[in-house]
Amino acid sequence: MKRLILIVLAVTSNIAIAAESGAYLGGHVGYGNANTKINIGADTLDGLGSGGIAGGGFVGYQFGLEKTAFAVEVDYSLADIDSKLTLNGGTTTAGLDSLLSFSGKLAYSVTDSAAVFLRGGYVIGDFDAGGDLLTEGEKEGGFVLGFGMEIGLSENLSLYGEYQHQNFGRFDKNVDGKTKINAFRAGFRYQF
């Protein structure tokens, strides 16, 4: 493992990730773990959890300085995160089908070939629900926060890993429910 890390650092030692300005695009795949809290009348159901995969692409523009950069980014992901809940004989299925986010990203180059970054922004989830308790689906907005690390492979291509926390408000007009998703994802970024 040490040899692999040394080879990657040697190959990428002259690449300044956060110094460049310009447009970029990329793709990602990851796993998200959802936690839903639902209030139905006097009953509160906490800890309805599920997991699933998500993947998609993004476009953005980075404004780079010497070791820091600020970027604005639009990200779209397809998701397959489903949950099932039974209460008093009724059954509900809920799922997250897609995500659209608008975020800002602040990066700092810790070496010429590696940068750490923070993310914050607005996310829209496309939820669907069916069964005896909930009967409709809708889009719900919330916020996204994240952090990660990016490693440059060439002058234009880099790989990254990221943790994101996505927090959505009420997802049904008749039922008070909130969903939080903790996601881990990895991907690539190509800067023009």
LINRA-V216544 format. One record per pair of residues at least 6 apart in sequence whose ideal C-beta (glycine too) atoms are under 6 Angstrom apart, sorted by the first residue. I is the first residue (numbers start at 1). J is the second residue. If there is no record, write none. Layout:
{{I	J} {I	J}}
This chain:
{{12	113} {12	152} {13	112} {13	113} {14	112} {15	112} {15	113} {15	152} {16	112} {17	109} {17	115} {17	150} {17	152} {18	64} {18	67} {18	68} {18	69} {18	107} {18	109} {18	115} {19	64} {20	64} {20	191} {21	62} {21	63} {21	64} {22	191} {22	192} {23	61} {23	192} {24	60} {24	189} {24	191} {25	59} {25	190} {26	58} {26	187} {26	188} {26	189} {27	57} {27	187} {28	185} {28	187} {29	55} {30	54} {30	183} {30	184} {30	185} {31	53} {31	184} {32	54} {32	81} {32	181} {32	183} {33	51} {33	182} {34	50} {34	81} {34	179} {34	181} {35	49} {35	180} {36	48} {36	179} {37	46} {37	178} {38	45} {38	177} {39	176} {40	175} {48	83} {48	85} {50	81} {50	82} {50	83} {52	80} {52	81} {53	80} {54	77} {54	79} {56	76} {56	77} {56	78} {58	73} {58	75} {59	74} {60	71} {60	72} {60	73} {61	72} {62	69} {62	71} {63	70} {67	109} {68	108} {69	107} {70	106} {71	105} {72	104} {73	103} {73	105} {74	102} {75	101} {76	100} {77	99} {78	98} {79	96} {79	98} {81	96} {82	95} {83	94} {84	93} {85	92} {90	132} {90	133} {91	131} {91	132} {92	131} {92	133} {92	134} {93	130} {93	131} {94	129} {95	128} {96	125} {96	127} {97	126} {97	128} {98	126} {99	123} {99	125} {100	124} {101	121} {101	123} {101	144} {102	121} {102	122} {103	119} {103	121} {104	120} {104	121} {105	117} {105	119} {106	118} {107	115} {107	117} {108	116} {109	115} {110	116} {113	152} {114	151} {115	150} {116	149} {117	148} {118	147} {119	146} {120	145} {121	144} {123	142} {123	144} {123	166} {124	139} {124	141} {125	140} {125	168} {126	139} {127	137} {127	140} {127	171} {128	137} {129	137} {134	172} {140	168} {140	171} {142	167} {142	168} {142	169} {143	167} {144	164} {144	166} {145	165} {146	162} {146	163} {146	164} {148	160} {148	161} {148	162} {149	161} {150	158} {150	160} {151	159} {152	158} {156	190} {156	191} {157	190} {158	189} {159	188} {161	186} {162	185} {163	184} {164	183} {165	182} {166	181} {167	180} {168	179} {171	177}}
